[in-house]
Amino acid sequence: MNQRTFFSATLKPFSSLLLIIHSYIIIISLQSPITLSSLDPKYEACEPKTCGNDQNISYPFYIKGKQEPFCGNPDFELTCDNNGFPVITTTISSLPYTVHQIFYNNQSFRVSIQAFSQPNTTQCIPRIINLAPNTPKVSVTPNQKGVLLFFGCDLSSLPEGMKDSRVGCSAENVTRSILALYEEDPNVRLASKNCNGGMVNTTVENENGGIQESLQRGFMVNWTAGNCVECTNSGGRCGFDYDIDVYAFRCYCPQGDRADYCHPQPKANWLNKANKLGLALGIAVLLIIIYCIRRRIWKEKSKAQKDFEAFLKNHGPLAIRRYSYLEVKKMTNSFAEKLGQGGYGGVFKGKLHDERLVAVKMLNRSKGDGEEFINEVTSISRTSHVNIVTLLGFCFEGSKRALVYEYICNGSLEKFIYGTIPMAVDNQLNCEQLYQIAVGVARGLEYLHRGCNTRIYHFDIKPHNILLDENFCPKISDFGLAKICPQDESMVSMLVARGTPGYIAPEVFSRNFGMVSHKSDVYSFGMMVLEMVGGRENINVEVDCSSEFYFPHWIYKRLQLNEELEFRNITSESDRERMRKLVIISLWCIQTDPLDRPTMHTVVDMLEGRVETLQMPPKPFLSSPSRSELQSLIS
């Protein structure tokens, strides 16, 4: 019996009584006008606004500065441009998109890259990042077509026919052009070798017309958000409010109560008495329903729960403990000490009964009835390695999902390499520590790729997912995007790209560059090590100078000219050799063609060898999309 059938069967004996009470409440509500003299402040704040055109902006969108953030979903913040159009900026990218139309009834809206929104644009465009709407909240409509944008293209070195694909010039160098090609265009590889400003991908509608026209027209995007119809029909206004550690849908009512929908206030004594009677009847029915549900709930589980139980049955008993939600609350002292917050939820410090410290990751959102949760439990429970974080247990109880890890005292590597946290600035890692961290991560990835009884591909290697213990020994964490395949298979199939922009291998978001395999983790490893060495993000969207815009190209040029690598904390010749070795190996790892990249086993050998034996790699022509905070989409 599924959940819907269960509740239908439970409520069936009371359906007639509920119908009478519902009709009674409707009659009362029709005779109870709302008093407008003291409207709720949040109700008033969420009045629809415009940017100056005819488009009313309301839930799930809100205009920053004109409406309060609680009036919409935190992922759908808009600003207004000088032409009176709303603009949305994604967290996957700092790139602004013009919102042309919003279709509230169909839960969709049309967007286009703001730089291409005006006809006949000849402006120079800064390097932009792709919109990759593959989260539960936003998805492109089916009638779409992929476009690859190549930056820094020298038209003189390209065939005459390809010059028609020019759509603008690169902001960092006005003599360089931007080319736009459809993903299936046979000239993709030629463009990748003649355009040294990097490549990103975007989407257009699959209609007739040139690419320039398609980029101006943009494409349709669907959204998924709380249903607002019942709230607005009852006289309320929809919004989102912060509840504990998650955002939750709210219906703001004129009289101030917040529920699924609004309840008008009575205006006479007899109505008050009638309302009290109706409330008493409703409470009585509710108590009876709760009693029946409590008697039968142990027999029935949600579909997600059943799927997970089936997974456990098919895969046999796991070598980790299963905790109840009550045990999780007890070990974290009711989630008293928060260690961090991410798009998946919060991480809390806890203690087991044997006094061991743990980090408890509470998942407030999972795709596909817990696909990422099952991924992480399945993959990491199969591992045992000094450079892989240890999963001690999990909780799957109704909607409550938690992962219990060993506590890693120094937190993530990210804090120590960008110099953005005062504590980390005072305790910067020296060259020897950086080198040993890179070696440890490489050994951990080599173990995942060939040391287990199945291959595990991580697909989200980045500084944030590398934890450092008290001795700064690195441990790979967060296996929510991992893929598992048999030892005799190396290629994997993917329906959508997975990973964090800035570290995603080219073949993951465009199959023109090869098949997805263990070499995709090699690419992410190379991009991460370059950031460790340089102490900065590889793509700096705030820098206009082309020589400092894309760090891998800048550092490759320094190596080519045999110039000094002026990195921080280099105090000796051995430090200089270690950093040079890390740079050369990283440049091998981020080659565009997966076949040109070494395996992680070879990377470990290269790290343990002498720098004099390393050959200079070819220049990496492409870069994956820039690193930015990856939360829920249109954020």
C-alpha positions as CSV (number, residue, x, y, z in Angstrom):
1,M,0.0,0.0,0.0
2,N,1.5,3.3,-1.0
3,Q,1.3,6.5,1.1
4,R,-1.6,8.0,-0.8
5,T,-3.6,4.8,-0.6
6,F,-2.8,4.6,3.1
7,F,-4.1,8.0,3.9
8,S,-7.2,7.5,1.7
9,A,-8.0,4.3,3.6
10,T,-7.4,6.0,7.0
11,L,-9.6,9.1,6.2
12,K,-12.4,7.2,4.4
13,P,-14.6,6.7,7.6
14,F,-14.4,10.4,8.3
15,S,-14.9,11.8,4.8
16,S,-18.6,12.7,5.3
17,L,-17.9,14.4,8.6
18,L,-14.9,16.3,7.1
19,L,-17.1,17.4,4.2
20,I,-19.7,18.8,6.6
21,I,-17.0,20.7,8.6
22,H,-15.4,22.0,5.4
23,S,-18.7,23.3,4.1
24,Y,-19.4,24.9,7.5
25,I,-16.1,26.7,7.5
26,I,-16.6,28.0,3.9
27,I,-20.0,29.5,5.0
28,I,-18.5,31.1,8.0
29,S,-15.6,32.5,6.0
30,L,-18.0,34.1,3.4
31,Q,-19.6,36.1,6.3
32,S,-16.3,37.2,7.9
33,P,-14.7,40.1,6.0
34,I,-11.0,40.8,6.6
35,T,-10.2,43.9,8.6
36,L,-7.8,46.0,6.5
37,S,-6.9,48.5,9.2
38,S,-4.0,46.4,10.6
39,L,-2.5,44.3,7.8
40,D,0.3,42.0,8.6
41,P,3.7,43.7,7.7
42,K,4.9,40.6,5.7
43,Y,1.7,40.5,3.8
44,E,2.1,44.2,2.8
45,A,5.8,43.8,2.0
46,C,5.0,41.0,-0.6
47,E,2.8,43.1,-2.8
48,P,3.7,42.4,-6.5
49,K,6.2,44.9,-8.0
50,T,7.6,45.7,-11.5
51,C,10.9,46.8,-12.8
52,G,9.2,49.4,-15.0
53,N,7.7,47.2,-17.7
54,D,4.4,45.5,-17.6
55,Q,5.7,42.3,-15.9
56,N,4.4,41.9,-12.3
57,I,7.0,40.2,-10.1
58,S,5.7,37.9,-7.4
59,Y,6.4,34.6,-5.7
60,P,8.7,32.6,-6.3
61,F,10.6,35.7,-7.6
62,Y,11.3,38.9,-5.7
63,I,13.0,42.1,-6.7
64,K,16.1,43.0,-4.5
65,G,15.6,46.4,-3.0
66,K,11.9,46.6,-3.9
67,Q,10.6,43.4,-2.1
68,E,11.8,41.6,0.9
69,P,13.8,38.3,0.5
70,F,11.0,36.4,2.4
71,C,8.6,37.3,-0.5
72,G,10.2,34.7,-2.8
73,N,12.4,31.7,-3.0
74,P,16.0,32.6,-2.0
75,D,17.1,31.1,-5.3
76,F,15.0,33.5,-7.5
77,E,16.3,36.9,-6.6
78,L,15.9,39.6,-9.4
79,T,17.4,43.0,-10.0
80,C,16.3,45.6,-12.5
81,D,18.4,46.8,-15.4
82,N,18.5,50.3,-17.0
83,N,15.9,49.2,-19.6
84,G,13.3,48.2,-17.0
85,F,13.8,44.4,-17.4
86,P,14.3,42.0,-14.5
87,V,17.7,40.3,-14.4
88,I,18.6,37.0,-12.6
89,T,22.1,35.9,-11.7
90,T,22.9,32.3,-11.1
91,T,25.2,30.8,-8.3
92,I,26.6,28.5,-10.9
93,S,27.8,31.6,-12.6
94,S,28.1,35.3,-11.9
95,L,26.7,35.9,-15.3
96,P,23.4,38.0,-15.5
97,Y,20.5,36.7,-17.5
98,T,17.7,39.0,-18.7
99,V,14.2,37.7,-17.8
100,H,12.0,38.5,-20.8
101,Q,8.7,36.9,-19.7
102,I,7.4,35.0,-16.7
103,F,4.6,32.5,-17.2
104,Y,3.3,31.9,-13.6
105,N,0.5,29.5,-14.7
106,N,3.0,27.2,-16.5
107,Q,5.8,27.7,-14.0
108,S,8.3,28.8,-16.7
109,F,10.2,31.9,-17.8
110,R,12.3,33.0,-20.8
111,V,15.8,34.1,-20.3
112,S,18.8,35.1,-22.4
113,I,22.4,36.1,-21.6
114,Q,22.2,39.8,-20.8
115,A,25.2,40.6,-23.0
116,F,23.3,39.1,-26.0
117,S,19.8,40.5,-25.1
118,Q,20.0,43.6,-27.3
119,P,19.9,43.2,-31.1
120,N,23.0,43.9,-33.2
121,T,25.2,44.0,-30.2
122,T,28.9,44.6,-30.9
123,Q,30.1,45.0,-27.4
124,C,33.0,43.1,-26.0
125,I,31.8,40.4,-23.6
126,P,33.7,39.2,-20.5
127,R,34.3,35.5,-20.2
128,I,31.0,34.0,-19.1
129,I,29.9,30.8,-17.4
130,N,27.3,28.3,-18.6
131,L,23.8,28.1,-17.1
132,A,23.5,24.5,-16.1
133,P,20.0,24.1,-14.7
134,N,20.2,20.5,-13.5
135,T,19.0,21.0,-9.9
136,P,15.6,20.0,-8.6
137,K,14.4,23.6,-8.8
138,V,15.1,24.6,-12.4
139,S,15.4,22.8,-15.7
140,V,15.4,23.8,-19.3
141,T,12.4,22.9,-21.4
142,P,12.8,20.0,-23.9
143,N,13.0,22.1,-27.0
144,Q,16.6,23.2,-26.5
145,K,19.9,23.1,-28.3
146,G,23.5,23.3,-26.9
147,V,25.8,26.0,-28.0
148,L,29.6,26.2,-27.2
149,L,31.1,29.7,-26.9
150,F,34.9,29.9,-27.6
151,F,36.8,33.0,-26.3
152,G,40.0,34.6,-27.4
153,C,39.8,33.4,-31.0
154,D,42.2,34.6,-33.7
155,L,40.1,34.9,-36.8
156,S,43.1,35.1,-39.0
157,S,44.0,31.5,-38.2
158,L,40.6,30.1,-38.8
159,P,38.9,29.1,-42.1
160,E,36.9,31.9,-43.8
161,G,33.6,30.0,-43.2
162,M,34.0,30.0,-39.5
163,K,34.2,33.8,-39.3
164,D,30.4,33.9,-39.7
165,S,30.1,32.3,-36.3
166,R,31.6,35.4,-34.6
167,V,29.2,36.8,-32.0
168,G,31.3,39.4,-30.2
169,C,34.8,40.2,-28.9
170,S,36.6,39.2,-25.8
171,A,36.6,42.0,-23.1
172,E,40.2,41.2,-22.1
173,N,41.5,41.6,-25.7
174,V,39.5,43.6,-28.3
175,T,41.5,42.1,-31.1
176,R,40.2,38.6,-30.2
177,S,36.8,37.3,-31.0
178,I,34.1,35.1,-29.6
179,L,32.8,32.2,-31.7
180,A,29.5,30.4,-31.1
181,L,29.1,26.9,-32.5
182,Y,26.4,24.3,-32.0
183,E,27.7,21.3,-30.0
184,E,27.5,18.9,-33.0
185,D,29.4,21.3,-35.3
186,P,32.4,19.5,-36.8
187,N,34.5,22.6,-36.3
188,V,34.4,22.3,-32.5
189,R,37.8,20.7,-32.1
190,L,39.4,23.2,-34.6
191,A,38.0,26.1,-32.6
192,S,39.2,24.6,-29.3
193,K,42.8,24.6,-30.6
194,N,42.7,28.2,-32.0
195,C,40.9,30.0,-29.2
196,N,43.0,30.4,-26.1
197,G,40.4,32.2,-23.9
198,G,38.6,29.1,-22.8
199,M,35.2,27.7,-23.6
200,V,31.8,27.6,-21.9
201,N,28.5,26.1,-22.9
202,T,25.0,27.6,-22.9
203,T,21.5,26.8,-24.3
204,V,19.3,28.2,-27.0
205,E,15.9,27.2,-28.3
206,N,16.1,24.8,-31.2
207,E,14.4,27.0,-33.8
208,N,15.4,28.3,-37.2
209,G,17.6,31.4,-37.4
210,G,21.3,32.1,-36.8
211,I,23.1,31.6,-33.5
212,Q,23.2,35.4,-32.9
213,E,19.4,35.6,-33.2
214,S,19.0,32.5,-31.0
215,L,21.3,34.0,-28.3
216,Q,19.2,37.1,-28.3
217,R,15.9,35.2,-28.1
218,G,17.2,33.0,-25.2
219,F,15.4,29.9,-24.0
220,M,12.7,28.7,-21.7
221,V,13.3,27.5,-18.2
222,N,10.9,25.6,-15.9
223,W,10.9,26.0,-12.2
224,T,9.7,23.9,-9.3
225,A,8.5,25.7,-6.2
226,G,5.7,25.4,-3.6
227,N,2.2,25.6,-5.0
228,C,0.9,29.1,-4.4
229,V,-2.7,28.7,-5.8
230,E,-4.4,27.7,-2.6
231,C,-2.7,30.6,-0.7
232,T,-3.6,33.3,-3.2
233,N,-7.2,32.0,-3.6
234,S,-7.7,32.4,0.1
235,G,-6.5,36.0,0.0
236,G,-2.9,35.5,1.0
237,R,0.5,36.2,-0.6
238,C,3.1,33.5,-1.0
239,G,6.7,33.7,0.3
240,F,9.6,31.7,1.8
241,D,10.7,32.0,5.4
242,Y,13.7,30.7,7.3
243,D,12.8,27.9,9.6
244,I,15.6,26.4,11.8
245,D,18.2,25.6,9.1
246,V,16.0,25.3,6.0
247,Y,13.8,27.6,3.9
248,A,10.1,26.7,4.0
249,F,7.0,27.8,2.0
250,R,4.8,30.4,3.8
251,C,1.4,31.9,3.1
252,Y,1.3,35.4,4.5
253,C,-2.2,36.4,5.4
254,P,-3.7,39.9,5.9
255,Q,-4.5,39.1,9.5
256,G,-1.1,37.7,10.3
257,D,-1.5,34.0,10.6
258,R,0.7,31.9,8.4
259,A,-0.4,28.5,7.2
260,D,-1.2,26.6,4.0
261,Y,-3.9,29.2,3.3
262,C,-5.6,32.1,5.1
263,H,-8.6,31.9,7.5
264,P,-10.8,35.0,7.6
265,Q,-11.7,36.5,11.0
266,P,-15.2,36.4,12.4
267,K,-17.1,39.7,13.1
268,A,-19.9,38.7,15.4
269,N,-20.3,36.8,18.7
270,W,-22.5,34.1,17.2
271,L,-19.8,33.6,14.6
272,N,-17.2,33.3,17.3
273,K,-19.2,30.6,19.1
274,A,-19.8,28.8,15.8
275,N,-16.1,29.0,15.0
276,K,-15.3,27.5,18.4
277,L,-17.7,24.7,17.8
278,G,-16.2,24.0,14.4
279,L,-12.7,24.2,15.9
280,A,-13.7,21.7,18.6
281,L,-15.2,19.3,16.0
282,G,-12.1,19.7,13.8
283,I,-9.8,18.9,16.7
284,A,-11.8,15.9,17.6
285,V,-11.7,14.5,14.1
286,L,-7.9,15.3,13.9
287,L,-7.3,13.5,17.2
288,I,-9.1,10.4,15.9
289,I,-7.2,10.5,12.6
290,I,-3.8,10.9,14.5
291,Y,-4.8,7.9,16.7
292,C,-5.6,5.8,13.6
293,I,-2.4,6.8,11.8
294,R,-0.2,6.1,14.9
295,R,-1.7,2.6,15.0
296,R,-1.0,1.9,11.4
297,I,2.1,4.0,10.6
298,W,4.5,1.3,11.7
299,K,3.1,-0.9,8.9
300,E,3.4,1.7,6.2
301,K,6.5,3.5,4.9
302,S,7.1,6.2,2.3
303,K,8.2,5.2,-1.1
304,A,11.7,6.6,-0.4
305,Q,11.9,4.5,2.7
306,K,10.8,1.4,0.9
307,D,13.3,2.0,-1.9
308,F,16.1,2.4,0.6
309,E,15.1,-0.7,2.5
310,A,15.1,-2.6,-0.9
311,F,18.5,-1.2,-1.6
312,L,19.8,-2.5,1.8
313,K,18.3,-5.9,1.1
314,N,19.8,-6.2,-2.4
315,H,23.3,-5.1,-1.3
316,G,23.4,-7.1,1.9
317,P,24.3,-5.7,5.4
318,L,26.5,-2.7,5.4
319,A,29.7,-2.6,7.5
320,I,28.5,0.6,9.2
321,R,25.9,1.3,11.9
322,R,22.4,2.5,11.3
323,Y,21.2,5.1,13.8
324,S,17.8,6.3,14.7
325,Y,16.9,10.0,14.5
326,L,16.6,10.1,18.3
327,E,20.2,8.8,18.5
328,V,21.4,11.4,16.1
329,K,19.8,14.2,18.1
330,K,21.4,12.8,21.3
331,M,24.9,12.6,19.8
332,T,24.7,16.2,18.5
333,N,23.0,17.5,21.7
334,S,20.0,18.5,19.6
335,F,22.3,20.0,16.9
336,A,23.8,22.5,19.3
337,E,27.2,23.1,17.5
338,K,27.1,23.8,13.8
339,L,30.3,23.2,11.8
340,G,29.2,24.4,8.4
341,Q,26.3,24.8,5.9
342,G,26.0,23.7,2.3
343,G,23.4,23.2,-0.4
344,Y,22.8,19.7,1.0
345,G,22.1,20.9,4.6
346,G,24.1,21.5,7.7
347,V,27.0,19.7,9.4
348,F,27.0,19.4,13.2
349,K,29.6,18.3,15.7
350,G,28.7,15.3,17.8
351,K,30.0,12.7,20.2
352,L,29.4,9.0,20.3
353,H,28.8,7.0,23.5
354,D,32.5,6.0,23.5
355,E,33.5,9.7,23.5
356,R,34.7,9.7,19.9
357,L,34.0,13.0,18.1
358,V,31.9,12.9,14.9
359,A,30.6,15.2,12.2
360,V,27.0,14.7,11.4
361,K,25.8,15.8,7.9
362,M,22.0,16.4,7.9
363,L,20.6,16.3,4.4
364,N,17.6,18.6,3.9
365,R,17.2,17.8,0.3
366,S,17.9,14.8,-1.9
367,K,17.3,14.1,-5.6
368,G,15.3,11.2,-6.9
369,D,14.0,9.9,-3.5
370,G,17.5,9.9,-2.0
371,E,19.7,9.1,-4.9
372,E,22.6,11.1,-3.6
373,F,22.2,9.8,-0.1
374,I,22.3,6.2,-1.4
375,N,25.3,7.1,-3.6
376,E,27.3,8.3,-0.7
377,V,26.4,5.4,1.6
378,T,27.0,2.8,-1.1
379,S,30.4,4.2,-2.3
380,I,32.1,5.3,0.9
381,S,31.0,2.3,2.9
382,R,33.1,0.2,0.5
383,T,36.3,2.1,1.2
384,S,39.1,1.8,3.8
385,H,42.0,4.1,3.1
386,V,44.0,6.7,5.1
387,N,43.1,9.4,2.5
388,I,39.4,8.6,2.5
389,V,37.1,10.0,5.2
390,T,35.6,7.2,7.3
391,L,31.8,6.9,7.3
392,L,30.8,5.5,10.8
393,G,27.0,5.3,10.3
394,F,23.8,6.8,8.8
395,C,20.2,7.5,9.6
396,F,17.3,7.0,7.2
397,E,14.1,7.6,9.1
398,G,11.2,9.0,7.1
399,S,12.3,12.4,5.8
400,K,15.3,12.5,8.2
401,R,18.6,11.5,6.5
402,A,22.0,11.9,8.2
403,L,25.5,10.7,7.6
404,V,27.8,10.2,10.6
405,Y,31.5,10.7,9.8
406,E,34.7,10.7,11.8
407,Y,35.5,14.3,13.0
408,I,38.3,15.9,11.1
409,C,39.6,18.8,13.3
410,N,41.1,21.1,10.7
411,G,38.1,21.2,8.4
412,S,38.4,21.7,4.6
413,L,41.5,22.5,2.6
414,E,39.6,25.5,1.1
415,K,40.1,27.5,4.2
416,F,43.9,27.2,4.0
417,I,44.6,28.0,0.3
418,Y,42.6,31.1,-0.6
419,G,43.7,33.3,2.4
420,T,40.1,34.5,3.0
421,I,39.8,33.4,6.6
422,P,42.0,35.1,9.3
423,M,42.7,31.8,11.1
424,A,44.0,30.3,7.8
425,V,46.1,33.4,6.9
426,D,47.9,33.1,10.2
427,N,48.5,29.3,9.6
428,Q,49.2,29.1,5.9
429,L,50.4,25.8,4.7
430,N,54.1,25.6,3.7
431,C,55.3,24.1,0.4
432,E,56.1,20.7,2.0
433,Q,52.6,20.5,3.5
434,L,51.0,21.4,0.2
435,Y,53.0,18.8,-1.6
436,Q,52.2,16.1,0.9
437,I,48.5,17.0,0.7
438,A,48.6,16.7,-3.2
439,V,50.3,13.3,-2.8
440,G,47.7,12.1,-0.3
441,V,44.8,13.1,-2.5
442,A,46.4,11.4,-5.5
443,R,46.8,8.2,-3.5
444,G,43.2,8.4,-2.3
445,L,42.0,8.8,-5.9
446,E,44.2,6.0,-7.1
447,Y,42.7,3.7,-4.4
448,L,39.1,4.7,-5.5
449,H,40.0,4.0,-9.2
450,R,41.8,0.7,-8.8
451,G,42.1,-0.3,-5.2
452,C,38.5,-1.3,-4.4
453,N,36.6,-4.4,-5.6
454,T,34.7,-1.9,-7.7
455,R,35.8,1.4,-9.4
456,I,34.5,4.5,-7.7
457,Y,34.6,7.8,-9.6
458,H,34.2,10.8,-7.3
459,F,33.2,13.6,-9.8
460,D,33.4,16.4,-7.3
461,I,37.1,16.7,-6.3
462,K,37.7,20.3,-5.1
463,P,39.4,21.9,-2.0
464,H,36.0,22.1,-0.2
465,N,35.8,18.3,-0.3
466,I,39.3,17.6,1.0
467,L,39.4,17.5,4.8
468,L,42.6,17.9,6.9
469,D,43.2,16.1,10.2
470,E,45.4,17.3,13.0
471,N,48.5,16.3,11.1
472,F,47.2,17.9,7.9
473,C,46.8,14.5,6.3
474,P,44.2,14.9,3.5
475,K,41.0,12.9,3.4
476,I,38.6,12.8,0.4
477,S,35.0,13.4,1.4
478,D,31.5,14.0,0.0
479,F,30.6,11.1,-2.3
480,G,27.1,12.4,-3.1
481,L,27.9,12.6,-6.9
482,A,30.1,9.4,-7.1
483,K,29.5,6.7,-9.6
484,I,30.3,3.0,-9.1
485,C,31.2,0.6,-11.9
486,P,32.8,-2.8,-12.2
487,Q,36.5,-3.2,-12.3
488,D,36.5,-4.3,-16.0
489,E,34.7,-1.1,-17.1
490,S,36.3,2.3,-17.3
491,M,33.7,4.4,-19.1
492,V,30.4,5.6,-17.5
493,S,27.3,7.1,-19.0
494,M,25.7,10.3,-17.7
495,L,22.3,11.9,-18.5
496,V,23.4,15.3,-17.0
497,A,26.7,16.9,-16.1
498,R,27.8,16.4,-12.4
499,G,30.4,18.2,-10.4
500,T,31.3,21.8,-9.5
501,P,31.9,24.4,-12.2
502,G,35.6,25.2,-12.4
503,Y,36.6,21.6,-11.8
504,I,34.4,19.8,-14.4
505,A,36.3,18.0,-17.2
506,P,35.3,19.1,-20.7
507,E,33.9,15.7,-21.7
508,V,31.5,15.8,-18.7
509,F,29.5,18.7,-20.1
510,S,30.2,18.1,-23.8
511,R,30.7,14.6,-25.3
512,N,32.6,16.1,-28.2
513,F,35.7,15.9,-26.1
514,G,35.6,12.2,-25.3
515,M,34.0,9.6,-23.0
516,V,33.5,10.2,-19.3
517,S,35.8,8.0,-17.3
518,H,38.3,8.0,-14.4
519,K,40.2,10.6,-16.4
520,S,37.5,13.1,-15.4
521,D,38.6,12.9,-11.8
522,V,42.2,13.4,-13.0
523,Y,41.1,16.7,-14.6
524,S,39.5,17.9,-11.3
525,F,42.6,16.9,-9.4
526,G,44.8,19.0,-11.7
527,M,42.6,22.0,-11.4
528,M,42.5,21.7,-7.6
529,V,46.3,21.4,-7.3
530,L,46.8,24.5,-9.4
531,E,44.7,26.4,-7.0
532,M,46.7,25.0,-4.1
533,V,49.9,26.1,-5.7
534,G,48.7,29.5,-6.7
535,G,46.7,30.2,-3.6
536,R,43.9,31.6,-5.8
537,E,41.0,30.4,-7.9
538,N,42.0,29.4,-11.4
539,I,39.4,31.7,-13.0
540,N,39.2,35.2,-11.5
541,V,36.1,36.9,-12.9
542,E,37.1,40.2,-11.2
543,V,40.3,40.6,-13.2
544,D,40.2,42.1,-16.6
545,C,43.9,41.7,-17.6
546,S,44.0,38.6,-19.9
547,S,47.4,37.6,-18.5
548,E,45.9,37.1,-15.0
549,F,42.4,36.0,-16.1
550,Y,42.9,32.3,-16.4
551,F,45.6,31.0,-14.1
552,P,46.5,27.8,-15.9
553,H,47.3,29.7,-19.1
554,W,49.3,32.3,-17.2
555,I,51.4,29.7,-15.4
556,Y,52.0,27.7,-18.6
557,K,53.4,30.8,-20.2
558,R,55.8,31.3,-17.3
559,L,57.0,27.7,-17.6
560,Q,57.5,28.0,-21.4
561,L,59.6,31.1,-20.9
562,N,61.5,29.4,-18.1
563,E,60.5,32.3,-15.8
564,E,60.6,32.2,-12.0
565,L,57.3,30.8,-10.4
566,E,56.8,33.5,-7.8
567,F,54.6,31.6,-5.3
568,R,54.2,32.4,-1.7
569,N,56.1,30.5,1.0
570,I,58.9,29.3,-1.2
571,T,61.9,29.5,1.1
572,S,64.4,27.0,-0.5
573,E,65.4,25.3,-3.7
574,S,63.6,22.1,-2.6
575,D,60.4,24.2,-2.2
576,R,60.9,25.6,-5.7
577,E,61.3,22.1,-7.2
578,R,58.2,20.7,-5.4
579,M,56.1,23.6,-6.7
580,R,57.4,23.2,-10.2
581,K,56.7,19.5,-10.1
582,L,53.1,20.1,-8.9
583,V,52.5,22.7,-11.7
584,I,53.8,20.4,-14.5
585,I,51.8,17.4,-13.3
586,S,48.7,19.5,-12.9
587,L,49.0,20.8,-16.5
588,W,49.2,17.2,-17.7
589,C,46.1,16.4,-15.7
590,I,44.0,19.2,-17.3
591,Q,44.6,18.4,-20.9
592,T,41.5,18.8,-23.0
593,D,41.6,15.3,-24.5
594,P,41.1,12.6,-21.8
595,L,43.5,10.4,-23.7
596,D,46.3,12.9,-23.1
597,R,45.9,12.8,-19.3
598,P,47.8,10.4,-17.1
599,T,46.0,7.9,-14.8
600,M,46.1,8.5,-11.1
601,H,48.5,5.7,-10.8
602,T,50.9,7.5,-13.2
603,V,50.3,10.8,-11.3
604,V,51.4,9.2,-8.0
605,D,54.6,7.8,-9.8
606,M,55.2,11.3,-11.2
607,L,54.8,12.9,-7.8
608,E,57.2,10.5,-6.2
609,G,59.8,10.9,-9.0
610,R,62.3,13.7,-9.8
611,V,61.2,16.9,-11.5
612,E,64.0,16.6,-14.1
613,T,62.3,13.5,-15.5
614,L,59.0,15.3,-16.2
615,Q,58.3,16.4,-19.8
616,M,56.6,19.7,-20.6
617,P,52.9,19.1,-21.4
618,P,51.1,20.6,-24.4
619,K,49.2,23.8,-23.6
620,P,45.7,23.1,-22.1
621,F,43.4,25.0,-24.5
622,L,40.1,24.8,-22.7
623,S,38.8,25.4,-19.2
624,S,35.7,24.1,-17.6
625,P,33.2,26.7,-16.2
626,S,34.4,28.9,-13.4
627,R,34.3,27.9,-9.7
628,S,31.5,29.6,-7.8
629,E,29.1,28.7,-5.0
630,L,26.9,25.9,-6.1
631,Q,23.7,26.0,-4.2
632,S,20.1,25.6,-5.5
633,L,19.8,27.1,-9.0
634,I,18.9,30.3,-9.9
635,S,20.9,31.5,-7.2
